[in-house]
Protein backbone atom coordinates (compact mmCIF):
# COMPACT_ATOMS: atom_id res chain seq x y z
CA UNK A 1 0.00 0.00 0.00
CA UNK A 2 3.04 2.27 0.04
CA UNK A 3 3.98 2.64 -3.61
CA UNK A 4 1.08 4.90 -4.57
CA UNK A 5 0.80 7.06 -1.46
CA UNK A 6 0.78 10.77 -2.13
CA UNK A 7 3.98 12.46 -0.98
CA UNK A 8 2.30 15.45 0.65
CA UNK A 9 -1.12 15.32 2.27
CA UNK A 10 -4.27 14.87 0.26
CA UNK A 11 -4.19 14.40 -3.46
CA UNK A 12 -7.01 13.52 -5.80
CA UNK A 13 -4.63 11.57 -8.01
CA UNK A 14 -4.04 9.21 -5.13
CA UNK A 15 -7.51 7.82 -5.81
CA UNK A 16 -6.86 7.20 -9.49
CA UNK A 17 -5.28 3.88 -8.46
CA UNK A 18 -7.86 1.09 -8.12
CA UNK A 19 -6.24 -0.04 -4.84
CA UNK A 20 -6.88 3.39 -3.32
CA UNK A 21 -10.26 3.99 -4.90
CA UNK A 22 -11.76 0.65 -3.89
CA UNK A 23 -12.06 1.39 -0.14
CA UNK A 24 -13.01 5.03 -0.78
CA UNK A 25 -15.91 4.01 -3.04
CA UNK A 26 -17.02 1.52 -0.40
CA UNK A 27 -17.14 4.27 2.23
CA UNK A 28 -18.96 6.78 0.01
CA UNK A 29 -21.64 4.59 -1.60
CA UNK A 30 -23.90 4.13 1.49
CA UNK A 31 -24.08 7.92 1.95
CA UNK A 32 -25.30 8.38 -1.59
CA UNK A 33 -27.95 5.68 -1.10
CA UNK A 34 -29.11 7.33 2.12
CA UNK A 35 -29.34 10.74 0.42
CA UNK A 36 -31.20 9.15 -2.52
CA UNK A 37 -33.75 7.46 -0.22
CA UNK A 38 -34.38 10.58 1.85
CA UNK A 39 -34.72 12.84 -1.19
CA UNK A 40 -37.01 10.36 -2.96
CA UNK A 41 -39.26 10.19 0.11
CA UNK A 42 -39.47 14.00 0.29
CA UNK A 43 -39.88 14.41 -3.46
CA UNK A 44 -42.65 11.82 -3.71
CA UNK A 45 -44.42 13.25 -0.67
CA UNK A 46 -44.47 16.73 -2.23
CA UNK A 47 -45.31 15.29 -5.65
CA UNK A 48 -48.30 13.25 -4.49
CA UNK A 49 -49.57 15.10 -1.42
CA UNK A 50 -48.62 18.75 -1.90
CA UNK A 51 -48.65 19.31 -5.67
CA UNK A 52 -52.19 19.94 -6.96
CA UNK A 53 -53.90 18.17 -9.85
CA UNK A 54 -52.92 19.74 -13.17
CA UNK A 55 -55.80 21.64 -14.78
CA UNK A 56 -54.95 20.31 -18.25
CA UNK A 57 -53.55 16.81 -17.69
CA UNK A 58 -55.29 15.80 -14.48
CA UNK A 59 -53.22 13.49 -12.31
CA UNK A 60 -51.47 11.82 -15.27
CA UNK A 61 -48.84 14.58 -15.08
CA UNK A 62 -47.52 13.05 -11.81
CA UNK A 63 -45.49 10.68 -13.99
CA UNK A 64 -43.20 13.70 -14.51
CA UNK A 65 -41.59 13.15 -11.10
CA UNK A 66 -39.81 10.06 -12.41
CA UNK A 67 -39.99 10.69 -16.16
CA UNK A 68 -37.91 13.87 -16.29
CA UNK A 69 -35.30 12.77 -13.69
CA UNK A 70 -34.73 9.44 -15.49
CA UNK A 71 -34.56 11.11 -18.90
CA UNK A 72 -32.07 13.72 -17.66
CA UNK A 73 -29.97 11.07 -15.92
CA UNK A 74 -29.96 8.90 -19.05
CA UNK A 75 -28.47 11.78 -21.05
CA UNK A 76 -26.16 13.04 -18.32
CA UNK A 77 -24.82 9.58 -17.46
CA UNK A 78 -24.07 8.97 -21.12
CA UNK A 79 -21.88 12.07 -21.27
CA UNK A 80 -20.10 11.08 -18.03
CA UNK A 81 -19.65 7.52 -19.30
CA UNK A 82 -18.22 8.73 -22.62
CA UNK A 83 -15.94 11.16 -20.75
CA UNK A 84 -14.43 8.41 -18.57
CA UNK A 85 -14.22 6.04 -21.53
CA UNK A 86 -12.40 8.77 -23.47
CA UNK A 87 -10.01 9.47 -20.59
CA UNK A 88 -9.28 5.75 -20.37
CA UNK A 89 -8.65 5.62 -24.11
CA UNK A 90 -6.33 8.64 -24.26
CA UNK A 91 -4.41 8.30 -20.98
CA UNK A 92 -4.62 4.52 -20.72
CA UNK A 93 -5.88 4.71 -17.14
CA UNK A 94 -7.60 1.53 -15.99
CA UNK A 95 -9.88 3.08 -13.41
CA UNK A 96 -11.37 5.57 -15.90
CA UNK A 97 -12.43 2.76 -18.20
CA UNK A 98 -13.88 0.85 -15.26
CA UNK A 99 -15.90 3.93 -14.26
CA UNK A 100 -17.38 4.05 -17.77
CA UNK A 101 -18.32 0.36 -17.53
CA UNK A 102 -19.80 0.89 -14.08
CA UNK A 103 -22.04 3.71 -15.32
CA UNK A 104 -23.36 1.98 -18.47
CA UNK A 105 -25.96 -0.38 -16.90
CA UNK A 106 -27.40 2.40 -14.72
CA UNK A 107 -27.60 4.65 -17.76
CA UNK A 108 -29.38 1.93 -19.70
CA UNK A 109 -31.89 1.49 -16.87
CA UNK A 110 -32.49 5.25 -16.73
CA UNK A 111 -33.10 5.31 -20.50
CA UNK A 112 -35.50 2.38 -20.15
CA UNK A 113 -37.41 4.08 -17.29
CA UNK A 114 -37.71 7.31 -19.26
CA UNK A 115 -39.04 5.44 -22.32
CA UNK A 116 -41.45 3.33 -20.26
CA UNK A 117 -42.85 6.22 -18.23
CA UNK A 118 -42.98 8.31 -21.40
CA UNK A 119 -45.09 5.63 -23.10
CA UNK A 120 -47.51 5.48 -20.17
CA UNK A 121 -47.71 9.25 -20.13
CA UNK A 122 -48.09 9.50 -23.89
CA UNK A 123 -51.12 7.21 -24.05
CA UNK A 124 -53.49 9.42 -22.00
CA UNK A 125 -52.10 12.73 -23.32
CA UNK A 126 -51.41 11.98 -27.01
CA UNK A 127 -53.49 8.85 -27.48
CA UNK A 128 -50.49 6.65 -28.32
CA UNK A 129 -47.92 4.71 -26.32
CA UNK A 130 -45.33 5.20 -28.98
CA UNK A 131 -44.79 7.46 -31.98
CA UNK A 132 -41.68 7.72 -34.15
CA UNK A 133 -41.10 11.24 -32.97
CA UNK A 134 -37.60 12.79 -32.92
CA UNK A 135 -37.40 12.96 -29.10
CA UNK A 136 -38.63 9.41 -28.57
CA UNK A 137 -36.59 7.89 -31.38
CA UNK A 138 -33.34 9.57 -30.29
CA UNK A 139 -33.94 8.38 -26.70
CA UNK A 140 -34.46 4.83 -28.00
CA UNK A 141 -31.15 5.17 -29.84
CA UNK A 142 -29.59 6.24 -26.53
CA UNK A 143 -30.81 3.01 -24.92
CA UNK A 144 -29.33 1.03 -27.83
CA UNK A 145 -26.02 2.87 -27.46
CA UNK A 146 -25.85 1.85 -23.81
CA UNK A 147 -26.73 -1.75 -24.69
CA UNK A 148 -24.23 -1.72 -27.55
CA UNK A 149 -21.50 -0.45 -25.21
CA UNK A 150 -22.25 -3.24 -22.71
CA UNK A 151 -22.49 -5.92 -25.41
CA UNK A 152 -19.29 -4.83 -27.17
CA UNK A 153 -17.39 -4.97 -23.91
CA UNK A 154 -18.75 -8.43 -23.15
CA UNK A 155 -17.86 -9.66 -26.65
CA UNK A 156 -14.12 -8.94 -26.45
CA UNK A 157 -12.07 -11.23 -24.23
CA UNK A 158 -9.06 -9.01 -23.57
CA UNK A 159 -10.39 -6.44 -21.06
CA UNK A 160 -8.14 -3.55 -22.11
CA UNK A 161 -9.00 -4.07 -25.79
CA UNK A 162 -12.68 -4.23 -24.81
CA UNK A 163 -12.27 -0.93 -22.94
CA UNK A 164 -10.76 0.73 -25.99
CA UNK A 165 -13.25 -0.55 -28.54
CA UNK A 166 -16.24 0.36 -26.40
CA UNK A 167 -14.72 3.79 -25.67
CA UNK A 168 -14.74 4.56 -29.39
CA UNK A 169 -18.41 3.52 -29.57
CA UNK A 170 -19.25 5.66 -26.51
CA UNK A 171 -17.48 8.71 -27.94
CA UNK A 172 -19.14 8.42 -31.36
CA UNK A 173 -22.51 8.08 -29.63
CA UNK A 174 -22.10 11.36 -27.73
CA UNK A 175 -23.40 13.15 -30.82
CA UNK A 176 -26.82 11.68 -30.00
CA UNK A 177 -27.12 13.56 -26.68
CA UNK A 178 -27.49 17.09 -28.09
CA UNK A 179 -29.83 15.62 -30.71
CA UNK A 180 -32.10 14.33 -27.92
CA UNK A 181 -31.90 17.59 -26.01
CA UNK A 182 -32.63 19.90 -28.93
CA UNK A 183 -34.95 17.51 -30.81
CA UNK A 184 -38.04 19.31 -29.50
CA UNK A 185 -36.70 22.55 -30.99
CA UNK A 186 -35.21 21.31 -34.24
CA UNK A 187 -38.14 19.18 -35.34
CA UNK A 188 -41.85 19.58 -35.10
CA UNK A 189 -42.40 16.92 -32.47
CA UNK A 190 -45.32 15.61 -30.48
CA UNK A 191 -43.21 15.74 -27.33
CA UNK A 192 -43.68 18.99 -25.46
CA UNK A 193 -40.84 21.49 -25.30
CA UNK A 194 -38.61 21.88 -22.28
CA UNK A 195 -40.57 22.86 -19.18
CA UNK A 196 -37.38 23.80 -17.41
CA UNK A 197 -34.71 25.79 -19.18
CA UNK A 198 -32.14 28.43 -18.33
CA UNK A 199 -34.02 31.61 -17.51
CA UNK A 200 -37.28 30.18 -16.31
CA UNK A 201 -39.76 27.41 -15.95
CA UNK A 202 -43.32 26.97 -17.15
CA UNK A 203 -44.21 24.72 -14.21
CA UNK A 204 -45.93 25.60 -10.96
CA UNK A 205 -43.38 26.09 -8.17
CA UNK A 206 -44.54 23.15 -6.04
CA UNK A 207 -44.46 20.73 -9.02
CA UNK A 208 -41.04 22.01 -10.02
CA UNK A 209 -39.77 21.59 -6.44
CA UNK A 210 -40.92 17.96 -6.28
CA UNK A 211 -39.39 17.24 -9.69
CA UNK A 212 -36.02 18.81 -8.88
CA UNK A 213 -35.82 16.95 -5.56
CA UNK A 214 -36.45 13.74 -7.50
CA UNK A 215 -33.70 14.73 -9.95
CA UNK A 216 -31.24 14.95 -7.06
CA UNK A 217 -32.53 11.65 -5.65
CA UNK A 218 -31.88 9.93 -9.01
CA UNK A 219 -28.51 11.62 -9.17
CA UNK A 220 -27.47 10.32 -5.74
CA UNK A 221 -28.77 6.86 -6.60
CA UNK A 222 -26.79 6.76 -9.86
CA UNK A 223 -23.57 7.86 -8.14
CA UNK A 224 -24.01 5.28 -5.37
CA UNK A 225 -24.77 2.57 -7.92
CA UNK A 226 -21.72 3.47 -10.04
CA UNK A 227 -19.50 3.34 -6.95
CA UNK A 228 -20.84 -0.05 -5.86
CA UNK A 229 -20.55 -1.48 -9.35
CA UNK A 230 -17.04 -0.14 -9.94
CA UNK A 231 -15.92 -1.96 -6.78
CA UNK A 232 -17.17 -5.24 -8.20
CA UNK A 233 -15.46 -4.47 -11.53
CA UNK A 234 -12.18 -3.59 -9.78
CA UNK A 235 -12.24 -6.89 -7.89
CA UNK A 236 -13.09 -8.86 -11.01
CA UNK A 237 -10.16 -7.37 -12.87
CA UNK A 238 -7.59 -7.15 -10.08
CA UNK A 239 -8.29 -10.35 -8.18
CA UNK A 240 -4.81 -11.64 -9.05
CA UNK A 241 -3.02 -8.61 -7.67
CA UNK A 242 -1.11 -8.25 -4.45
CA UNK A 243 -3.26 -5.46 -3.02
CA UNK A 244 -6.46 -7.50 -3.28
CA UNK A 245 -4.80 -10.41 -1.45
CA UNK A 246 -3.59 -7.98 1.23
CA UNK A 247 -6.99 -6.35 1.52
CA UNK A 248 -8.72 -9.69 2.00
CA UNK A 249 -6.06 -10.82 4.49
CA UNK A 250 -6.44 -7.56 6.47
CA UNK A 251 -10.15 -8.24 6.74
CA UNK A 252 -9.32 -11.58 8.31
CA UNK A 253 -11.36 -13.55 5.84
CA UNK B 1 -54.81 15.25 2.37
CA UNK B 2 -56.15 16.35 -0.99
CA UNK B 3 -57.24 12.83 -2.00
CA UNK B 4 -59.87 12.26 0.69
CA UNK B 5 -59.59 8.47 0.57
CA UNK B 6 -57.19 5.70 -0.34
CA UNK B 7 -59.46 4.72 -3.27
CA UNK B 8 -59.20 8.21 -4.72
CA UNK B 9 -55.45 8.18 -4.26
CA UNK B 10 -55.14 4.86 -6.09
CA UNK B 11 -57.51 6.00 -8.83
CA UNK B 12 -55.35 9.07 -9.59
CA UNK B 13 -58.30 10.86 -11.15
CA UNK B 14 -58.82 7.98 -13.61
CA UNK B 15 -55.14 7.79 -14.57
CA UNK B 16 -54.21 5.14 -11.98
CA UNK B 17 -53.12 2.59 -14.58
CA UNK B 18 -50.68 5.02 -16.21
CA UNK B 19 -49.35 6.61 -13.03
CA UNK B 20 -48.91 3.38 -11.04
CA UNK B 21 -47.77 1.48 -14.12
CA UNK B 22 -44.96 4.02 -14.39
CA UNK B 23 -44.00 4.00 -10.72
CA UNK B 24 -44.19 0.23 -10.25
CA UNK B 25 -41.99 -0.53 -13.25
CA UNK B 26 -39.54 2.21 -12.20
CA UNK B 27 -39.35 0.71 -8.70
CA UNK B 28 -38.99 -2.82 -10.12
CA UNK B 29 -36.15 -1.73 -12.41
CA UNK B 30 -34.29 -0.09 -9.52
CA UNK B 31 -34.81 -3.07 -7.20
CA UNK B 32 -33.63 -5.41 -9.97
CA UNK B 33 -30.51 -3.31 -10.49
CA UNK B 34 -29.71 -3.35 -6.77
CA UNK B 35 -30.19 -7.14 -6.55
CA UNK B 36 -28.00 -7.74 -9.63
CA UNK B 37 -25.22 -5.44 -8.42
CA UNK B 38 -25.18 -7.08 -4.99
CA UNK B 39 -25.00 -10.53 -6.56
CA UNK B 40 -22.15 -9.40 -8.79
CA UNK B 41 -20.28 -7.89 -5.84
CA UNK B 42 -20.65 -11.08 -3.81
CA UNK B 43 -19.47 -13.17 -6.76
CA UNK B 44 -16.45 -10.92 -7.34
CA UNK B 45 -15.51 -11.03 -3.67
CA UNK B 46 -15.86 -14.82 -3.48
CA UNK B 47 -13.78 -15.15 -6.65
CA UNK B 48 -11.07 -12.86 -5.28
CA UNK B 49 -11.02 -14.85 -2.02
CA UNK B 50 -10.50 -18.13 -3.80
CA UNK B 51 -7.61 -16.56 -5.71
CA UNK B 52 -6.10 -15.27 -2.47
CA UNK B 53 -6.58 -18.66 -0.81
CA UNK B 54 -4.59 -20.33 -3.58
CA UNK B 55 -1.59 -18.33 -2.50
CA UNK B 56 -2.10 -15.53 -4.95
CA UNK B 57 -0.33 -12.23 -5.00
CA UNK B 58 2.24 -13.83 -7.25
CA UNK B 59 0.38 -12.91 -10.38
CA UNK B 60 -0.79 -15.35 -13.00
Interface residues (C-beta under 8 A of the other chain):
Chain A: X48 X49 X52 X53 X58 X59 X60 X62 X63 X66 X67 X70 X105 X106 X109 X112 X113 X116 X117 X120 X121 X123 X124 X221 X225 X228 X229 X231 X232 X233 X235 X236 X239 X240 X241 X242 X244 X245 X246 X248 X249 X253
Chain B: X1 X2 X3 X9 X12 X13 X14 X15 X17 X18 X19 X21 X22 X23 X25 X26 X29 X30 X33 X34 X36 X37 X40 X41 X43 X44 X45 X47 X48 X49 X51 X52 X56 X57 X59 X60
